[in-house]
């Protein structure tokens, strides 16, 4: 069985360090034999979640994101830290994807999926405080979050001009998160 991994960051910013980071983790998952789909949340044009809006019909972007999540066995998420927590864009995407649809199992996008978390920041904590919140959110919606995580400090200096993490140890740690998600997803679904 080939595990399918969905990889994205919680940043909407063009040139996001977290998007670069999740691409490095995706390389680790691919090396472990996974099929990886890397997306950008900005491409889904998700309005702020609102039950009144949902009652009028789930937005197309939310439907597309949810279908992608349902069709994958695992998630790689790189999250920036905004005011010691996750970004509004990431929380909003999770909120839309978690909404039940007719003839769907509860939390089908998240339940019993495996996730690997990482973050990056120009600062000295690398987004670590936000990862604590993301781990709690995903754990509460029945996602198996692997214990390995990585917070990349001084992200503005960490990548080469091709988006690869320059430091070999840091790159190996990030790629290992992708590898571990692929291995666990294979075991859980194989």
Order of alpha helices (4+ residues) and beta strands (2+ residues): beta-alpha-beta-alpha-alpha-beta-alpha-beta-alpha-beta-alpha
